[in-house]
């Protein structure tokens, strides 16, 4: 799948006569924040087909990480404020401890979504966000790890193969960080 997307992106560069960086600058400078609006702008202004425009929007927004949020005037802190609001605000220190524990792994993209944060290298390796008012859910993408009571194996076809529920910052421990490290290394 990744090879097919890379081929399509190379073809987009050839068809438009613009580099991916130049196309990303066009997207960022448009002031648009919604995927569909950006796709329609690319179709109208650059004459791109629907599939090419859609793929380019996905590529630019994923490469930017926070581009959609930033374009809407939201910083990473503001996005987290929106996710950890009201009764979920007590979970914010758990999120921050988790992020501090994985920061030494090396570079990765932080892509905020509506109710969680996606963590990506070449592909998503984890997601973190409140599952309830009292529990954070850490989703992990890795293979060939036996599930446990804590490391819950998920049904095939979902966004993540495993999920771990965390209720307190003390549960961001060596075991959890070890699983995240394994997922991070596999996504590389």
N, C-alpha and C positions, 0 to 999 in steps of 0.2 A: 504494500500500500504506500509506504513512504517513497519507494522508487517511482511509483506512478505519479505521486504529487510532485516530486522533484522534476520529472519529465514535463509535467504540465506547466510548472513554473518557468522552466527553461523555454518552453514554447510561448508562454505569455510574453517573456522578454523579447523573443524574436518577432512575434506578431505586432507588439506595440512599439518596438524599437527603443524601449526604455529598460534600464536595469531595475531589479527589484528594489534597490535603495531609492531610485527616482520615483518609482511607483508608490513606495511607502510614504515618501515625502508628499506626494499628491494627496494620498489618503489623509495623512495627518493635517495637512494645511486646509483640507476641505471644511474642517470644523464639525463634521458629522460624527455622531457617536454610535448610532444604531447600525447593526450589521446590514439590514435590508436597505437602509438609506445609502450607505456607502456602496453597496453592490449596484444599486440603481444609478448612482452618480457615475460609477465606472462604465456602466453600459452606455449611458447617455453621452458623457463627455469624451470617453476614449473609444467608443464603439465596440467594447468587449462583449463577447457572448456571455450568457448567464452563467455557465459552468466556470469559465475563466474568471469572471468577476467574483463569483462566490469563493473560489479557491484562493484568489488573491486576498480577499478580505480576511478569510481564516488565517492565512499566512501572516499578514501584517499585524493583526490583533494578537496572535499567539507570539510573534517575535517581539512585540512591544511589551507584552505582559500587562502593564497597567494602562496601555494607551487609551482604551475605551473609558476607563474611569478617569484618567487624567484629562482626556478631552472633555469630559463632563465636569471638570473642575474638582475632581475628588482625588485627594492624596491617598496613599496606602493607609494612613491612619484613619482617614475619613471613611474609607471602605470598611475597615475593621470596626469602626464605631457603628456603622449601619448594620453589620452582621451581629455584633455583640451588643445589642441594645436591650433595654428593659431588663427583664429577669435573666436574660442571657449575659448581661454585662459582667456577672460574677465569674464567667468562664474565660474572660479575656486574659487574665494572668496565666491560665493553663496554655492558651494559644501562644502567648509570648515566650513562655518557658520552652515550649516545643520548638518554636522557630529559633531561639537562641541555641538550643542543643544541636540542631542540624546545620546551622550556619557554617561551622568549620568543615563540613563535607566538601565544599567548593561551590562553584557557580551553579545557579539554577534560577529558573524563571518563577516568579510569583504572579499567578494570574487570578485575580479576584473574580468570583462569580457572584450570583445573587445571594446565596446563603452559605457559601464556603469559599475556600481558597484552594486553587489547583497549583501543585508544585510540579514543575516540568524541567526535564533536560531535553534530550531529543524527543522524548515522549513523557507523558505524565507518570510520575513515580508515586505520588501521594496526593491526598486531599485532606483538608482539615476544616472542620466547621461544627457548629452546634447541631446535635441531633435532637436534643430536647433542651428545656430550660436548665437542666442540671447535668447534661452529658455532652462532651465533645466526641465526635466520631473522626477517627483517623482512618482513611481508606488507603490501602497499599496495593501497588501493582508489582507483583513478583510471582515467581513460579517455583513449584517443587518444594514448598515448605509445608510440613504437616500442620494442619490447623490445631488449635487448642481451645480451651474454654475462653481464654483471653483473645487469642488471634483467631477470630471467627472466619472460617472459609465461607465465601459467598457463592451463590449459584452462578454457573457460567453465563457469559453475555452481559454482565453488569459492568459498571464503570471501574470497579476495583475487585481484585480477587479475594482480598481480605479486609476485615474491618476490626478496629480496636476501639472500644468505648473507654473514655477517660473522664473521670469526674473531678479529680484533684491534681494539682501541680505535682504532687509527690509520685503520681502514676506515670509521669514523664521520666521513665527510669532507663537503665541500661538495656533492659530487654526490649522495650519499645524502640529506643533509638537504634539498637542493633537491627531490628526488622526494617526500619526506615532506611538505614545505611545499605542494607541488601537491595532494597527496591531502587534506591538512588544509583547504586553501582550498575544495576541491570538496565537502567534507562539511559545510559551514557553515551 
